[in-house]
Amino acid sequence: MSIRDEIKTVLISEEQIRERCRELGKQVTKDYSEQNATPLVVALLRGSVPFMSELIKYIDLDIQYDFMDVTSYSGTKSTGDIRIVKDLETSGEGKDILIVEDIVDTGRTINAVVGMMKNKGANSVKVITLLDKPSRRVVDVDVDYIGFEVDDIFVVGYGLDYNQRFRALPFVGVPKEEVYR
């Protein structure tokens, strides 16, 4: 059985993601160019890697990028317990940081990471996310760039996982309930 057979619905196609990354990349280029700034693009592992990989193709600036591994999930739910598994290799001091996230859900993780970047002496901190799920917010956060807004449904693919499965799907989909119940 193919892993695609475990998907009930394709919510956002590969083509839609590619086009939205093109639009977001142009906007990021425009905004940072107007500020005469070059972003340090920080991808939050592991889920944001496909999004970042597509996005940076369309950012027409001499960017740097780095990775952090921050977790707060177990299964399908955010635990609220934010853990830093891997910190930046690059100093954030004086940098204009663009945090790349796969999904902003409760807001706890991105709020904690933004706070860490500010504490590291970042010049500015902005957030770009592939998916935004505002109906689940428990912490008020500013998201500067949003790929797609989604309802309160469980999604996988394009970096998003369920117990490390489904990350490599080239689209965002809703898995069949028997997969995660």
Residue, then its C-alpha position, 0 to 999 in steps of 0.5 A: m500500500s502506498i503512503r498516499d493511500e493513507i490520505k483522505t484529502v489533498l488540502i493544498s497541492e504541490e502546485q499551490i505551494r510552489e506558487r505561494c512560495r513564489e509570491l512570498g519570496k517576492q514579498v520577502t525580497k521587497d520588504y528586506s530590500e526596502q529596509n536595506a537588510t539581509p535576512l538570516v533565514v532560520a528554519l525550525l527543524r524538521g517540518s519547515v525544511p521543504f517549505m524553506s527549500e522552496l521559499i529561498k528559490y524566490i528570495d532574490l537576496d544574498i541570504q544566510y540560513d541556519f537551523m534550530d530544532v525546537t519541539s513541543y509536539s507528541g502525536t497530534k497535539s502540542t504539549g506546551d513543553i518547549r524544548i530546544v534540541k539544536d540551537l543556531e550555529t550562527s550568532g543572531e546578534g545584530k541580524d535580521i532574522l526570518i524564522v521559517e515555520d511549517i505551521v503556527d498552531t497554539g503559538r507557544t513554540i513560535n513565541a518562545v523562539v521569537g523571544m530567544m532570537k530577541n534575547k540573542g540580540a537580533n536586530s529584527v525578528k519576523v516569522i513566515t509560516l506555510l500554514d497558520k491555524p489561528s483557531r488554535r491560538v493560546v498565545d498571541v503571536d505576530v506572523d508576518y507572512i502566511g502561506f495558507e490559513v487552515d481550519d482546526i484539522f490535523v494535516v500532514g505532508y510537505g514537512l508536517d508529520y504524524n510520528q515522523r511519517f508523511r513528511a515527504l509528501p509533496f502536498v498538504g493533506v488530511p490523513k484518514e482517521e484510522v491512521y492516527r486514532 
